[in-house]
Amino acid sequence: MSFVPLAFPFFPPRRYLSKSLGALLDIAGWFAGTCLTACVVSTYVTKARGRPRKGELADMTIHPPADNLWKPYRDGPPTGHTADLGDCRIEHRLWHDGQLLTDFALVLQVPVWGADLVEPEGWEDIVRVDCCYQEVHAHRLYAKNPDDVYKVLKPIRTPEDLREGAELAEALIYGDWEEHLGMPVPAAEWS
């Protein structure tokens, strides 16, 4: 704060001025009957005219905070089971936090037969439904084509969205598993 003299003939001596607000009020009261001699000018209240200077510009490099959306997470080993469908199997991998489903993966697999054709040497993934990248999506995997083709089933914003996505995943895997074993699904449907 600073004192600015006004155009009046009398200005109080310096000894009457003080930095404390109480003293300023006393001085203002003392001069109220005679004349107004000073006014208080604050540099924090007034706005500079013209273009803002470098330090006064808005900082456009600061990004707004990301949405506080719920994200699927894996805490500990998965629970689940394998459903044998004869020509193929479906693996269920589920992660829970108490009673809350926090992540899942459903995988449709076919056997890879060895030379003896008695026991499969391993299992090859054909379709995998998981919930990476804040969405429930299905991957269509091909042994001859390493490129992954996927279809988004549902974006995830809440645990309820994840539960609904798991139901959609089961409907996709169990409803169309014979189709997944046959010819490839057209690329327009899986993009």
Contact map, one row per residue, 1 for C-alpha under 8 A:
11100000000000000000000000000000000000011110000000000000000000000000000000000000000000000000000000000000000000000000000000000000000000000000000000000000000000000000000000000000000000000000000
11110000000000000000000000000000000000011100000000000000000000000000000000000000000000000000000000000000000000000000000000000000000000000000000000000000000000000000000000000000000000000000000
11111000000000000000000000000000000001111000000000000000000000000000000000000000000000000000000000000000000000000000000000000000000000000000000000000000000000000000000000000000000000000000000
01111100000000000000000000000000000001111000000000000000000000000000000000000000000000000000000000000000000000000000000000000000000000000000000000000000000000000000000000000000000000000000000
00111111001000000000000000000000000011100000000000000000000000000000000000000000000000000000000000000000000000000000000000000000000000000000000000000000000000000000000000000000000000000000000
00011111000000000000000000000000000011100000000000000000000000000000000000000000000000000000000000000000000000000000000000000000000000000000000000000000000000000000000000000000000000000000000
00001111100000000000000000000000000010000000000000000000000000000000000000000000000000000000000000000000000000000000000000000000000000000000000000000000000000000000000000000000000000000000000
00001111111000000000000000000000000110000000000000000000000000000000000000000000000000000000000000000000000000000000000000000000000000000000000000000000000000000000000000000000000000000000000
00000011111000000000000000000000000000000000000000000000000000000000000000000000000000000000000000000000000000000000000000000000000000000000000000000000000000000000000000000000000000000000000
00000001111100000000000000000000000010000000000000000000000000000000000000000000000000000000000000000000000000000000000000000000000000000000000000000000000000000000000000000000000000000000000
00001001111110000000000000000000000011000000000000000000000000000000000000000000000000000000000000000000000000000000000000000000000000000000000000000000000000000000000000000000000000000000000
00000000011111011000000000000000000010000000000000000000000000000000000000000000000000000000000000000000000000000000000000000000000000000000000000000000000000000000000000000000000000000000000
00000000001111111000000000000000000000000000000000000000000000000000000000000000000000000000000000000000000000000000000000000000000000000000000000000000000000000000000000000000000000000000000
00000000000111111000000000000000000000000000000000000000000000000000000000000000000000000000000000000000000000000000000000000000000000000000000000000000000000000000000000000000000000000000000
00000000000011111100000000000000000000000000000000000000000000000000000000000000000000000000000000000000000000000000000000000000000000000000000000000000000000000000000000000000000000000000000
00000000000111111100000000100000000000000000000000000000000000000000000000000000000000000000000000000000000000000000000000000000000000000000000000000000000000000000000000000000000000000000000
00000000000111111110001100100000000000000000000000000000000000000000000000000000000000000000000000000000000000000000000000000000000000000000000000000000000000000000000000000000000000000000000
00000000000000111111101100000000000000000000000000000000000000000000000000000000000000000000000000000000000000000000000000000000000000000000000000000000000000000000000000000000000000000000000
00000000000000001111101100000000000000000000000000000000000000000000000000000000000000000000000000000000000000000000000000000000000000000000000000000000000000000000000000000000000000000000000
00000000000000000111111100000000000000000000000000000000000000000000000000000000000000000000000000000000000000000000000000000000000000000000000000000000000000000000000000000000000000000000000
00000000000000000111111110000000000000000000000000000000000000000000000000000000000000000000000000000000000000000000000000000000000000000000000000000000000000000000000000000000000000000000000
00000000000000000001111111000000000000000000000000000000000000000000000000000000000000000000000000000000000000000000000000000000000000000000000000000000000000000000000000000000000000000000000
00000000000000001111111111100000000000000000000000000000000000000000000000000000000000000000000000000000000000000000000000000000000000000000000000000000000000000000000000000000000000000000000
00000000000000001111111111110000000000000000000000000000000000000000000000000000000000000000000000000000000000000000000000000000000000000000000000000000000000000000000000000000000000000000000
00000000000000000000111111111000000000000000000000000000000000000000000000000000000000000000000000000000000000000000000000000000000000000000000000000000000000000000000000000000000000000000000
00000000000000000000011111111100000000000000000000000000000000000000000000000000000000000000000000000000000000000000000000000000000000000000000000000000000000000000000000000000000000000000000
00000000000000011000001111111110000000000000000000000000000000000000000000000000000000000000000000000000000000000000000000000000000000000000000000000000000000000000000000000000000000000000000
00000000000000000000000111111111000100000000000000000000000000000000000000000000000000000000000000000000000000000000000000000000000000000000000000000000000000000000000000000000000000000000000
00000000000000000000000011111111100000000000000000000000000000000000000000000000000000000000000000000000000000000000000000000000000000000000000000000000000000000000000000000000000000000000000
00000000000000000000000001111111100000000000000000000000000000000000000000000000000000000000000000000000000000000000000000000000000000000000000000000000000000000000000000000000000000000000000
00000000000000000000000000111111111110000000000000000000000000000000000000000000000000000000000000000000000000000000000000000000000000000000000000000000000000000000000000000000000000000000000
00000000000000000000000000011111111100000000000000000000000000000000000000000000000000000000000000000000000000000000000000000000000000000000000000000000000000000000000000000000000000000000000
00000000000000000000000000001111111000000000000000000000000000000000000000000000000000000000000000000000000000000000000000000000000000000000000000000000000000000000000000000000000000000000000
00000000000000000000000000000011111100000000000000000000000000000000000000000000000000000000000000000000000000000000000000000000000000000000000000000000000000000000000000000000000000000000000
00000000000000000000000000000011111110000000000000000000000000000000000000000000000000000000000000000000000000000000000000000000000000000000000000000000000000000000000000000000000000000000000
00000001000000000000000000010011011111000000000000000000000000000000000000000000000000000000000000000000000000000000000000000000000000000000000000000000000000000000000000000000000000000000000
00001111011100000000000000000010001111100000000000000000000000000000000000000000000000000000000000000000000000000000000000000000000000000000000000000000000000000000000000000000000000000000000
00111100001000000000000000000000000111110000000000000000000000000000000000000000000000000000000000000000000000000000000000000000000000000000000000000000000000000000000000000000000000000000000
00111100000000000000000000000000000011111000000000000000000000000000000000000000000000000000000000000000000000000000000000000000000000000000000000000000000000000000000000000000000000000000000
11110000000000000000000000000000000001111100000000000000000000000000000000000000000000000000000000000000000000000000000000000000000000000000000000000000000000000000000000000000000000000000000
11110000000000000000000000000000000000111110000000000000000000000000000000000000000000000000000000000000000000000000000000000000000000000000000000000000000000000000000000000000000000000000000
11000000000000000000000000000000000000011111110000000000000000000000000000000000000000000000000000000000000000000000000000000000000000000000000000000000000000000000000000000000000000000000000
10000000000000000000000000000000000000001111110000000000000000000000000000000000000000000000000000000000000000000000000000000000000000000000000000000000000000000000000000000000000000000000000
00000000000000000000000000000000000000000111111000000000000000000000000000000000000000000000000000000000000000000000000000000000000000000000000000000000000000000000000000000000000000000000000
00000000000000000000000000000000000000000111111000000000000000000000000000000000000000000000000000000000000000000000000000000000000000000000000000000000000000000000000000000000000000000000000
00000000000000000000000000000000000000000111111100000000000000000000000000000000000000000000000000000000000000000000000000000000000000000000000000000000000000000000000000000000000000000000000
00000000000000000000000000000000000000000001111110000000000000000000000000000000000000000000000000000000000000000000000000000000000000000000000000000000000000000000000000000000000000000000000
00000000000000000000000000000000000000000000011111010000000000000000000000000000000000000000000000000000000000000000000000000000000000000000000000000000000000000000000000000000000000000000000
00000000000000000000000000000000000000000000001111100000000000000000000000000000000000000000000000000000000000000000000000000000000000000000000000000000000000000000000000000000000000000000000
00000000000000000000000000000000000000000000000111110000000000000000000000000000000000000000000000000000000000000000000000000000000000000000000000000000000000000000000000000000000000000000000
00000000000000000000000000000000000000000000000011111000000000000000000000000000000000000000000000000000000000000000000000000000000000000000000000000000000000000000000000000000000000000000000
00000000000000000000000000000000000000000000000101111111100000000000000000000000000000000000000000000000000000000000000000000000000000000000000000000000000000000000000000000000000000000000000
00000000000000000000000000000000000000000000000000111111100000000000000000000000000000000000000000000000000000000000000000000000000000000000000000000000000000000000000000000000000000000000000
00000000000000000000000000000000000000000000000000011111100000000000000000000000000000000000000000000000000000000000000000000000000000000000000000000000000000000000000000000000000000000000000
00000000000000000000000000000000000000000000000000011111100000000000000000000000000000000000000000000000000000000000000000000000000000000000000000000000000000000000000000000000000000000000000
00000000000000000000000000000000000000000000000000011111110000000000000000000000000000000000000000000000000000000000000000000000000000000000000000000000000000000000000000000000000000000000000
00000000000000000000000000000000000000000000000000011111111000000000000000000000000000000000000000000000000000000000000000000000000000000000000000000000000000000000000000000000000000000000000
00000000000000000000000000000000000000000000000000000001111100000000000000000000000000000000000000000000000000000000000000000000000000000000000000000000000000000000000000000000000000000000000
00000000000000000000000000000000000000000000000000000000111111000000000000000000000000000000000000000000000000000000000000000000000000000000000000000000000000000000000000000000000000000000000
00000000000000000000000000000000000000000000000000000000011111100000000000000000000000000000000000000000000000000000000000000000000000000000000000000000000000000000000000000000000000000000000
00000000000000000000000000000000000000000000000000000000001111100000000000000000000000000000000000000000000000000000000000000000000000000000000000000000000000000000000000000000000000000000000
00000000000000000000000000000000000000000000000000000000001111110000000000000000000000000000000000000000000000000000000000000000000000000000000000000000000000000000000000000000000000000000000
00000000000000000000000000000000000000000000000000000000000111111000000000000000000000000000000000000000000000000000000000000000000000000000000000000000000000000000000000000000000000000000000
00000000000000000000000000000000000000000000000000000000000001111100000000000000000000000000000000000000000000000000000000000000000000000000000000000000000000000000000000000000000000000000000
00000000000000000000000000000000000000000000000000000000000000111110000000000000000000000000000000000000000000000000000000000000000000000000000000000000000000000000000000000000000000000000000
00000000000000000000000000000000000000000000000000000000000000011111000000000000000000000000000000000000000000000000000000000000000000000000000000000000000000000000000000000000000000000000000
00000000000000000000000000000000000000000000000000000000000000001111100000000000000000000000000000000000000000000000000000000000000000000000000000000000000000000000000000000000000000000000000
00000000000000000000000000000000000000000000000000000000000000000111110000000000000000000000000000000000000000000000000000000000000000000000000000000000000000000000000000000000000000000000000
00000000000000000000000000000000000000000000000000000000000000000011111000000000000000000000000000000000000000000000000000000000000000000000000000000000000011000000000000000000000000000000000
00000000000000000000000000000000000000000000000000000000000000000001111100000000000000000000000000000000000000000000000000000000000000000000000000000000000111100000000000000000000000000000000
00000000000000000000000000000000000000000000000000000000000000000000111110000000000000000000000000000000000000000000000000000000000001000000000000000000000111000000000000000000000000000000000
00000000000000000000000000000000000000000000000000000000000000000000011111000000000000000000000000000110000000000000000000000000001101000000000000000000000000100100000000000000000000000000000
00000000000000000000000000000000000000000000000000000000000000000000001111100000000000000000001000000110000000000000000000000000000000000000000000000000000000000000000000000000000000000000000
00000000000000000000000000000000000000000000000000000000000000000000000111111100000000000000001100000110000000000000000000000000000000000000000000000000000000000000000000000000000000000000000
00000000000000000000000000000000000000000000000000000000000000000000000011111000000000000000001110000000000000000000000000000000000000000000000000000000000000000000000000000000000000000000000
00000000000000000000000000000000000000000000000000000000000000000000000001111100000000000000001000000000000000000000000000000000000000000000000000000000000000000000000000000000000000000000000
00000000000000000000000000000000000000000000000000000000000000000000000001111110000000000000001000000000000000000000000000000000000000000000000000000000000000000000000000000000000000000000000
00000000000000000000000000000000000000000000000000000000000000000000000001011111000000000000111100000000000000000000000000000000000000000000000000000000000000000000000000000000000000000000000
00000000000000000000000000000000000000000000000000000000000000000000000000001111100000000001111000000000000000000000000000000000000000000000000000000000000000000000000000000000000000000000000
00000000000000000000000000000000000000000000000000000000000000000000000000000111110000000011110000000000000000000000000000000000000000000000000000000000000000000000000000000000000000000000000
00000000000000000000000000000000000000000000000000000000000000000000000000000011111000000011100000000000000000000000000000000000000000000000000000000000000000000000000000000000000000000000000
00000000000000000000000000000000000000000000000000000000000000000000000000000001111100001111000000000000000000000000000000000000000000000000000000000000000000000000000000000000000000000000000
00000000000000000000000000000000000000000000000000000000000000000000000000000000111110001111000000000000000000000000000000000000000000000000000000000000000000000000000000000000000000000000000
00000000000000000000000000000000000000000000000000000000000000000000000000000000011111011100000000000000000000000000000000000000000000000000000000000000000000000000000000000000000000000000000
00000000000000000000000000000000000000000000000000000000000000000000000000000000001111111100000000000000000000000000000000000000000000000000000000000000000000000000000000000000000000000000000
00000000000000000000000000000000000000000000000000000000000000000000000000000000000111111000000000000000000000000000000000000000000000000000000000000000000000000000000000000000000000000000000
00000000000000000000000000000000000000000000000000000000000000000000000000000000000011111000000000000000000001100000000000000000000000000000000000000000000000000000000000000000000000000000000
00000000000000000000000000000000000000000000000000000000000000000000000000000000000111111100000000000000000111100000000000000000000000000000000000000000000000000000000000000000000000000000000
00000000000000000000000000000000000000000000000000000000000000000000000000000000011111111110000000000000000111000000000000000000000000000000000000000000000000000000000000000000000000000000000
00000000000000000000000000000000000000000000000000000000000000000000000000000000011110011111000000000000011110000000000000000000000000000000000000000000000000000000000000000000000000000000000
00000000000000000000000000000000000000000000000000000000000000000000000000000001111000001111100000000000111110000000000000000000000000000000000000000000000000000000000000000000000000000000000
00000000000000000000000000000000000000000000000000000000000000000000000000000011111000000111110000000001111000000000000000000000000000000000000000000000000000000000000000000000000000000000000
00000000000000000000000000000000000000000000000000000000000000000000000000000111100000000011111000000001110000000000000000000000000000000000000000000000000000000000000000000000000000000000000
00000000000000000000000000000000000000000000000000000000000000000000000000000111000000000001111100001111100000000000000000000000000000000000000000000000000000000000000000000000000000000000000
00000000000000000000000000000000000000000000000000000000000000000000000011111110000000000000111110001111000000000000000000000000000000000000000000000000000000000000000000000000000000000000000
00000000000000000000000000000000000000000000000000000000000000000000000001100100000000000000011111111110000000000000000000000000000000000000000000000000000000000000000000000000000000000000000
00000000000000000000000000000000000000000000000000000000000000000000000000100000000000000000001111111100000000000000000000000000000000000000000000000000000000000000000000000000000000000000000
00000000000000000000000000000000000000000000000000000000000000000000000000000000000000000000000111110000000000000000000000000000000000000000000000000000000000000000000000000000000000000000000
00000000000000000000000000000000000000000000000000000000000000000000000000000000000000000000000111111000000000000000000000000000000000000000000000000000000000000000000000000000000000000000000
00000000000000000000000000000000000000000000000000000000000000000000000000000000000000000000000111111100000000000000000000000000000000000000000000000000000000100000000000000000000000000000000
00000000000000000000000000000000000000000000000000000000000000000000000000000000000000000000011110111111000000000000000000000000000000000000000000000000000000100110000000000000000000000000000
00000000000000000000000000000000000000000000000000000000000000000000000111000000000000000000011110011111000000000000000000000000000000000000000000000000000000100100000000000000000000000000000
00000000000000000000000000000000000000000000000000000000000000000000000111000000000000000000011100001111100000000000000000000000011000000000000000000000000000000100000000000000000000000000000
00000000000000000000000000000000000000000000000000000000000000000000000000000000000000000001111000001111110000000000000000000000011000000000000000000000000000000000010000000000000000000000000
00000000000000000000000000000000000000000000000000000000000000000000000000000000000000000011110000000011111000000000000000000001111000000000000000000000000000000000000000000000000000000000000
00000000000000000000000000000000000000000000000000000000000000000000000000000000000000000111100000000001111100000000000000000001110000000000000000000000000000000000000011001000000000000000000
00000000000000000000000000000000000000000000000000000000000000000000000000000000000000000111000000000000111110000000000000001111100000000000000000000000000000000000000000000000000000000000000
00000000000000000000000000000000000000000000000000000000000000000000000000000000000000011110000000000000011111000000000000001111000000000000000000000000000000000000000000001000100000000000000
00000000000000000000000000000000000000000000000000000000000000000000000000000000000000011110000000000000001111100000000000111110000000000000000000000000000000000000000000000000000000000000000
00000000000000000000000000000000000000000000000000000000000000000000000000000000000000111000000000000000000111110000000000111100000000000000000000000000000000000000000000000000000000000000000
00000000000000000000000000000000000000000000000000000000000000000000000000000000000000110000000000000000000011111000000111110000000000000000000000000000000000000000000000000000000000000000000
00000000000000000000000000000000000000000000000000000000000000000000000000000000000000000000000000000000000001111100000111110000000000000000000000000000000000000000000000000000000000000000000
00000000000000000000000000000000000000000000000000000000000000000000000000000000000000000000000000000000000000111111111111000000000000000000000000000000000000000000000000000000000000000000000
00000000000000000000000000000000000000000000000000000000000000000000000000000000000000000000000000000000000000011111111110000000000000000000000000000000000000000000000000000000000000000000000
00000000000000000000000000000000000000000000000000000000000000000000000000000000000000000000000000000000000000001111100000000000000000000000000000000000000000000000000000000000000000000000000
00000000000000000000000000000000000000000000000000000000000000000000000000000000000000000000000000000000000000001111111000000000000000000000000000000000000000000000000000000000000000000000000
00000000000000000000000000000000000000000000000000000000000000000000000000000000000000000000000000000000000000001111111100000000000000000000000000000000000000000000000000000000000000000000000
00000000000000000000000000000000000000000000000000000000000000000000000000000000000000000000000000000000000000001101111100000000000000000000000000000000000000000000000000000000000000000000000
00000000000000000000000000000000000000000000000000000000000000000000000000000000000000000000000000000000000000001101111110000000000000000000000000000000000000000000000000000000000000000000000
00000000000000000000000000000000000000000000000000000000000000000000000000000000000000000000000000000000000000111100111111100000000000000000000000000000000000000000000000000000000000000000000
00000000000000000000000000000000000000000000000000000000000000000000000000000000000000000000000000000000000000111100001111100000000000000000000000000000000000000000000000000000000000000000000
00000000000000000000000000000000000000000000000000000000000000000000000000000000000000000000000000000000000000111000000111110000000000000000000000000000000000000000000000000000000000000000000
00000000000000000000000000000000000000000000000000000000000000000000000000000000000000000000000000000000000011110000000111111000000000000000000000000000000000000000000000000000000000000000000
00000000000000000000000000000000000000000000000000000000000000000000000000000000000000000000000000000000000011110000000001111100000000000000001000000000000000000000000000000000000000000000000
00000000000000000000000000000000000000000000000000000000000000000000000000000000000000000000000000000000001111000000000000111111000000000000100000000000000000000000000000000000000000000000000
00000000000000000000000000000000000000000000000000000000000000000000000000000000000000000000000000000000001111000000000000011111000000000001110000000000000000000000000000000000000110000000000
00000000000000000000000000000000000000000000000000000000000000000000000000000000000000000000000000000000001110000000000000001111100000000111100000000000000000000000000000001000000100000000000
00000000000000000000000000000000000000000000000000000000000000000000000000000000000000000000000000000000111100000000000000001111110000000111100000000000000000000000000000000000000000000000000
00000000000000000000000000000000000000000000000000000000000000000000000000000000000000000000000000000000111000000000000000000011111000011110000000000000000000000000000010000000000000000000000
00000000000000000000000000000000000000000000000000000000000000000000000000000000000000000000000000000011110000000000000000000001111100011100000000000000000000000000000000000000000000000000000
00000000000000000000000000000000000000000000000000000000000000000000000100000000000000000000000000000011100000000000000000000000111111111000000000000000000000000100000000000000000000000000000
00000000000000000000000000000000000000000000000000000000000000000000000100000000000000000000000000000000000000000000000000000000011111111000000000000000000000000000000000000000000000000000000
00000000000000000000000000000000000000000000000000000000000000000000000000000000000000000000000000000000000000000000000000000000001111100000000000000000000000000000000000000000000000000000000
00000000000000000000000000000000000000000000000000000000000000000000001100000000000000000000000000000000000000000000000000000000001111110000000000000000001110000000000000000000000000000000000
00000000000000000000000000000000000000000000000000000000000000000000000000000000000000000000000000000000000000000000000000000000001111111000000000000001111100000000000000000000000000000000000
00000000000000000000000000000000000000000000000000000000000000000000000000000000000000000000000000000000000000000000000000000000111101111100000000000001111100000100110010000000000000000000000
00000000000000000000000000000000000000000000000000000000000000000000000000000000000000000000000000000000000000000000000000000000111100111110000000000111110000000000000000000000000000000000000
00000000000000000000000000000000000000000000000000000000000000000000000000000000000000000000000000000000000000000000000000000011110000011111000000000111100000000000000010000000000000000000000
00000000000000000000000000000000000000000000000000000000000000000000000000000000000000000000000000000000000000000000000000000011100000001111100000011110000000000000000000000000000000000000000
00000000000000000000000000000000000000000000000000000000000000000000000000000000000000000000000000000000000000000000000000000111000000000111110000011100000000000000000000000000000000000000010
00000000000000000000000000000000000000000000000000000000000000000000000000000000000000000000000000000000000000000000000000001111000000000011111011111000000000000000000000000000000000000000000
00000000000000000000000000000000000000000000000000000000000000000000000000000000000000000000000000000000000000000000000000000100000000000001111111110000000000000000000000000000000000000000000
00000000000000000000000000000000000000000000000000000000000000000000000000000000000000000000000000000000000000000000000000010000000000000000111111000000000000000000000000000000000000000000000
00000000000000000000000000000000000000000000000000000000000000000000000000000000000000000000000000000000000000000000000000000000000000000000011111000000000000000000000000000000000000000000000
00000000000000000000000000000000000000000000000000000000000000000000000000000000000000000000000000000000000000000000000000000000000000000000111111110000000000000000000000000000000000000000000
00000000000000000000000000000000000000000000000000000000000000000000000000000000000000000000000000000000000000000000000000000000000000000000111111110000000000000000000000000000000000000000000
00000000000000000000000000000000000000000000000000000000000000000000000000000000000000000000000000000000000000000000000000000000000000000000110011111000000000000000000000000000000000000000000
00000000000000000000000000000000000000000000000000000000000000000000000000000000000000000000000000000000000000000000000000000000000000000011110011111100000000000000000000000000000000000000000
00000000000000000000000000000000000000000000000000000000000000000000000000000000000000000000000000000000000000000000000000000000000000000011100000111110000000000000000000000000000000000000011
00000000000000000000000000000000000000000000000000000000000000000000000000000000000000000000000000000000000000000000000000000000000000001111000000011111000000000000000000000000000000000000011
00000000000000000000000000000000000000000000000000000000000000000000000000000000000000000000000000000000000000000000000000000000000000001110000000001111100000000000000000000000000000000000111
00000000000000000000000000000000000000000000000000000000000000000000000000000000000000000000000000000000000000000000000000000000000000111100000000000111111000000000000000000000000000000000000
00000000000000000000000000000000000000000000000000000000000000000000000000000000000000000000000000000000000000000000000000000000000000111100000000000011111000000000100110000000000000000000000
00000000000000000000000000000000000000000000000000000000000000000000000000000000000000000000000000000000000000000000000000000000000000111000000000000001111100001000100000000000000000000000000
00000000000000000000000000000000000000000000000000000000000000000000000000000000000000000000000000000000000000000000000000000000000001110000000000000001111110001000000000000000000000000000000
00000000000000000000000000000000000000000000000000000000000000000000011000000000000000000000000000000000000000000000000000000000000001110000000000000000011111101100000000000000000000000000000
00000000000000000000000000000000000000000000000000000000000000000000111000000000000000000000000000000000000000000000000000000000000001000000000000000000001111101000000000000000000000000000000
00000000000000000000000000000000000000000000000000000000000000000000111000000000000000000000000000000000000000000000000000000000000000000000000000000000000111111100000000000000000000000000000
00000000000000000000000000000000000000000000000000000000000000000000010100000000000000000000000000011100000000000000000000000000000000000000000000000000000111111110000000000000000000000000000
00000000000000000000000000000000000000000000000000000000000000000000000000000000000000000000000000000000000000000000000000000000000000000000000000000000000001111111000000000000000000000000000
00000000000000000000000000000000000000000000000000000000000000000000000000000000000000000000000000000000000000000000000000000000000000000000000000000000011111111111100000000000000000000000000
00000000000000000000000000000000000000000000000000000000000000000000000100000000000000000000000000001110000000000000000000000000001000010000000000000000000101111111110000000000000000000000000
00000000000000000000000000000000000000000000000000000000000000000000000000000000000000000000000000001000000000000000000000000000000000000000000000000000000000111111111000000000000000000000000
00000000000000000000000000000000000000000000000000000000000000000000000000000000000000000000000000000000000000000000000000000000000000000000000000000000000000011111111100000000000000000000000
00000000000000000000000000000000000000000000000000000000000000000000000000000000000000000000000000000000000000000000000000000000000000010000000000000000110000001111111110000000000000000000000
00000000000000000000000000000000000000000000000000000000000000000000000000000000000000000000000000000001000000000000000000000000000000010000000000000000000000000111111111000000000000000000000
00000000000000000000000000000000000000000000000000000000000000000000000000000000000000000000000000000000000000000000000000000000000000000000000000000000000000000011111111100000000000000000000
00000000000000000000000000000000000000000000000000000000000000000000000000000000000000000000000000000000000000000000000000000000000000000000000000000000100000000001111111110000000000000000000
00000000000000000000000000000000000000000000000000000000000000000000000000000000000000000000000000000000010000000000000000000000100000010100000000000000100000000000111111111000000000000000000
00000000000000000000000000000000000000000000000000000000000000000000000000000000000000000000000000000000010000000000000000000000000000000000000000000000000000000000011111111110000000000000000
00000000000000000000000000000000000000000000000000000000000000000000000000000000000000000000000000000000000000000000000000000000000000000000000000000000000000000000001111111111000000000000000
00000000000000000000000000000000000000000000000000000000000000000000000000000000000000000000000000000000000000000000000000000000000000000000000000000000000000000000000111111111100000000000000
00000000000000000000000000000000000000000000000000000000000000000000000000000000000000000000000000000000010100000000000000000010000000000000000000000000000000000000000011111111100000000000000
00000000000000000000000000000000000000000000000000000000000000000000000000000000000000000000000000000000000000000000000000000000000000000000000000000000000000000000000001111111100000000000000
00000000000000000000000000000000000000000000000000000000000000000000000000000000000000000000000000000000000000000000000000000000000000000000000000000000000000000000000001111111100000000000000
00000000000000000000000000000000000000000000000000000000000000000000000000000000000000000000000000000000000000000000000000000000000000000000000000000000000000000000000000111111111100000000000
00000000000000000000000000000000000000000000000000000000000000000000000000000000000000000000000000000000000100000000000000000000000000000000000000000000000000000000000000011111111110000000000
00000000000000000000000000000000000000000000000000000000000000000000000000000000000000000000000000000000000000000000000000000000000000000000000000000000000000000000000000000001111111000000000
00000000000000000000000000000000000000000000000000000000000000000000000000000000000000000000000000000000000000000000000000000000000000000000000000000000000000000000000000000001111111100000000
00000000000000000000000000000000000000000000000000000000000000000000000000000000000000000000000000000000000000000000000000000110000000000000000000000000000000000000000000000001111111111000000
00000000000000000000000000000000000000000000000000000000000000000000000000000000000000000000000000000000000000000000000000000100000000000000000000000000000000000000000000000000111111100000000
00000000000000000000000000000000000000000000000000000000000000000000000000000000000000000000000000000000000000000000000000000000000000000000000000000000000000000000000000000000011111110000000
00000000000000000000000000000000000000000000000000000000000000000000000000000000000000000000000000000000000000000000000000000000000000000000000000000000000000000000000000000000001111111000000
00000000000000000000000000000000000000000000000000000000000000000000000000000000000000000000000000000000000000000000000000000000000000000000000000000000000000000000000000000000000101111100000
00000000000000000000000000000000000000000000000000000000000000000000000000000000000000000000000000000000000000000000000000000000000000000000000000000000000000000000000000000000000100111110110
00000000000000000000000000000000000000000000000000000000000000000000000000000000000000000000000000000000000000000000000000000000000000000000000000000000000000000000000000000000000000011111110
00000000000000000000000000000000000000000000000000000000000000000000000000000000000000000000000000000000000000000000000000000000000000000000000000000000000000000000000000000000000000001111111
00000000000000000000000000000000000000000000000000000000000000000000000000000000000000000000000000000000000000000000000000000000000000000000000000000000000000000000000000000000000000000111111
00000000000000000000000000000000000000000000000000000000000000000000000000000000000000000000000000000000000000000000000000000000000000000000000000000010000000000000000000000000000000001111111
00000000000000000000000000000000000000000000000000000000000000000000000000000000000000000000000000000000000000000000000000000000000000000001000000001110000000000000000000000000000000001111111
00000000000000000000000000000000000000000000000000000000000000000000000000000000000000000000000000000000000000000000000000000000000000000000000000001110000000000000000000000000000000000011111
